[in-house]
Amino acid sequence: MRRMSPDVPLLNDYKQDFFLKRFPQTVLGGPRLKLGFCAPPYIYVNQIILFLMPWVLGGIGTLLYQLGILEDYHTAALSGGLMLFAAFVIQCTSVYARNKSVTVERMLTTDVLAEEDEHEFTSCAGAETIKFLIPGKKYIANTVFHSVLAGVMCGLGTWYLLPNRITLLYGSVGGTALLFVFGWMTLCIGEYSLIVNTATETATFQTQDTYEITPLMRPLYIFFFVSVDLAHRFMVNMPALEQMNQILHILFIFLPFLWALGTLPPPDALFLWAMEQVLEFGLGGSPMSTHLRLLAMFMASAGAAVTSYFIPSTVAVVLFMTGLGFLLSLNLSEMGFVFKHSVTRQRVRTKSKTLPNGSETQFTWKECVFYIIMLVLALLETSLLHHFADFSQISRSNPQAIVGYILMILLIILWILREIQSVYILGIFRNPFYPKDVQSVTVFLEKQTRLLKIGVVRRILLTLVSPFAMIAFLSLDSSLQRPQSVAVSIGFTRAFRMVGLARDRLIQFISKLQFAVTVLLASWMEKKQRRKSAATLCIFNIVFSPFVLLFIVFSTLLSSPLLPLFTLPVFLVGFPRPIQSWPGAVGTAACVCADTVYYYQMVPSLAAALQSAMAAGSLGLLLPGSHYLGRFQDRLIWIMILERGYTYCCINIKGLELQETSCHTAEARRVDEVFEGAFEQEEYARVCSLNEHFGNILTPCTVLPVKLYSDARNVLSGIIDSHENLKEFKDDLVKVLVWILVHDCSKRSSVQENVHKTENKGKEPVVILPTLNPSPQPHCPEDMDSLNSETFDDWSDDNIFDDELTIKKGKEEKDQLKVLPDTNLSLPGSVELGKVGDPGKLPENSLYQTVILGYPAVDKGKQDMAYIPLMEFSCSHSHLLSFPKEWRSNCLPDSKMKEMSSLFPEDWYQFVLRQLESFYSEEEASDVLEEIAKDKVLKDFYVHVVMTCYFSLFGTDNMAPSPGHILRVYNGVLPWSVALDWLVEKPELFQLALKAFRYTLKLMIDKASLGPIEDFKELTNCLEEYESDWYIGLVSDEKWKEAVLQEKPYLFSLGYDPNMGVYTGRVLTLQDLLIQVGKLNAEAVRGQWANLSWELLYATNDDEERYSIQAHPLLLRNLTVQAADPPLGYPIYSSKPLHIHLY
């Protein structure tokens, strides 16, 4: 995405027309009175009739009531029955129209976008007209349920809006007429959306309405208003209820505006939000990480409150609520998971990778013992204080008041100790106790020693002292001595509930106010964000500041997001929703790409670092719904707290994209500036400096030492294009091939050793190899022609990014390559000699499985093949380093093999063999390896395989390879040759050859950077390091991802930058590095996410260049949009809920 002018249209032309059609439909509840095409008049007339039909049916009952013919409840029943019948007729008509197949031929139109909305109507009651007016329900059950609901709502609505009833409430005829007319408008809107056509709601929570919940939204609120009126009818002498009924009758006529503005939540969001609020502030719990956990915790907490109401003894009530409250504050699900797997492991008596290891299990049992001790002490303290406390004194010197003061002092101390742990105090003043320069892990850990000691003190006070102080305060409450009541069971009489609610709303109000001021000031002071309408909007907000403040207060009371429309200073009250803001399960969706693996690797280490920081208080107040942003190199980590309990919290970690767009880069640069100003200060800087980026929604907190990969990209100019380096590359490749093949065969020997011992039974192995010293033959020029010119003509350096091999296979070449089948011997230790051209005459014998065979390819210079001589290993242990059977065939002419064998480094080959690990005891090891090294037959065999692989990678050209050639082969794109077909048929050998090539490239770079290799020992050490500590390959390989997850210390990849025209090397190094972490303004995040939901789900403004996604240095708008859950956001990684222990 490119950065654009701030005056980019908020909605493009098509979306503006679409919005202007959709919004009136939303206001009216479904009637489409503004269409994008010319429709017959009866379309509008029919919609008006359907819209006013409930009013007509209700008006009949109202008229009969006003005339004294019917009682009020008979009026309600009559209107409800008529509406029920009408609803069934409407739904049956819709079903009939959908089942009737009518083919309508569309007229050609030049506007493709408008064609979606166009319909052709044949008559007033035609099938196409009915389907347009009444789309119908997806499920039969909803057809019946919604029709019945429409009848009930019409009946109760008629009863609710009876003129006599309204007059009794207000005593004003004018007010009655006003409420009656607009009240019926509200009721008609609710009925139309339920049974005729459901409008798209501005308050959209789910991306798809699978179960048709949206039609129930408006009737839900109508039923709420009616239920209060019914309660007032049947519960007399309740002034508070009467006042509420009067207020709600007035609010009833404003429901369409609240629906249109998206202030009232849909049923699913309302249900989850209400459970969270009641659980947190009514039952003393916390928002939960999943909807299932929320429901289970709500039911358990509500069940505990109900049970306590029926316990007769006050001591039993106190003990019951103390014990159960303590247990519900623990992470019982995780403890149950560990216990379940512990029992399973005891049954199976085997250890699985998915089960916790011994140390973790032991630690868990220690934790359980700690919880049991805490529970026993809490129950003991509660019972003693409740039994011996004197509640007769009602004065400031009573025991509860003393404990209350102690508790206040303790909380102040905890707050001070928590602020000391962060880099900024109150987000404004830099902490003088925090290290000034924290660029190194070692230096930071040394300077943080004092803070860690303070963190231990805070942890003890918070975990051990505070709970008992709180229990003492509650146990001494005088309300526990009074007769049991609902208020006492729920806990509303206790001051701490109201304190908790007031604290939460105060924090929200301050955050919302800061967010609103930031949006307002940034719209004018940030030149890149200043639109032409900025001055008008600023003046508007200043003039109507009391109303803006009222919106903020109303949003705070509802705990709903403050929605800045299009992220401009036009504020609305978003609908209340769960603290997670999104309907889906956490961690189930992400836009996975190649970079996701780096977040997978770092999350376990990051979780451990977060555990220490959260326990010490470095991340501030840990509240569900808090958001944090971490930054390291090109990585951005988004952390959200989902759940909070005693000694634990649950978090979600998201990883943002690494391929940075211009907007992403601009905001990431600002994030770097914010962190640099906080963590990279000079030693002589002021002791208590101010936060220069206070207006930003990001406030730096601390740095976390995390084990992750640092990413370094180097330009290889002067190395990969050096003629000397490329010349040495060819010589080193042969050595690396020898080393890799020898070590690969030695690894196989442990598996094959028993097989060879059983089959050989002391017999000498027999080997038939292609003759490396054949009888003199005249040199044929066609050999070079067929192997060089035909091979490389179509494989030049003009295009180094070809993904496919350019292979020429003519008829001549096909005739030339004749790979012969395996030959079997009739007797072990002997050979039936015959022409190679008659291999089928040799009998099969299973005892020959240990004999190693190879055949020379047919040479164009000499069609008659020589007889294959019998050759034996001179060492009985050489078979331990022999090659697999499929590698034994030959594809090169003898003359070419003889010429290339001179490049084989025999001294290096013998050195590598002597350095192998012993196959037998240490006493025999040196002798065995010495004998194997002297085996000429085995050496010739290695010459054959190594040089064939060498030829397939380079050919016989003595010229140094070009950088383009290096890159292509490194990427696995080899030039075609007769040896390539032979090599491709052996995938394992092909991968070994490719691995050797990549090792050689890394060796060339290291030699150019660090100096030449002195001796064979140093070269061996270098290759062993590549084998154990490095993965050298392609970023796109699956093995690259496996190496990252296995935490290989180093990874290397070769690349090419087409923009700069240079070759690059990418090195990932695993090490402990510092991640800078800051706390985000939670209300700013929720507000921007609410706007994102409205803009994409309602206004359908999915333009990638829209204004609300452009870079914003203060709001971090682009990063916030990325961090939203898919499909609206696009994080490349999202973890499952992670449980962090805080002790």
Disulfide bonds with the S-S distance in Angstrom:
none
